[in-house]
Amino acid sequence: MPKLKTKSGAKKRFKLTGTGKIKRKGAYKSHILTKKETKQKRNLTQTSYVAEVDKHSVLRQLALK
């Protein structure tokens, strides 16, 4: 069976931490920022982690499992 290719979209969006968690950026921070409050935009800047239920799917897209 051939090796799986990494999904290039997932490669750009996710990073693996040393403890095995997957870091991701929050959504809704790319456009139409004029109608959003400063506090909301500031909070969207923070990175978060992928939920445990989605972890397997992301790892498959990254061709790690």
Secondary structure as UniProt FT lines:
FT   HELIX           8..13
FT   STRAND          15..16
FT   TURN            18..19
FT   STRAND          22..25
FT   TURN            34..35
FT   HELIX           38..44
FT   STRAND          47..49
FT   HELIX           52..61
FT   TURN            62..63
//
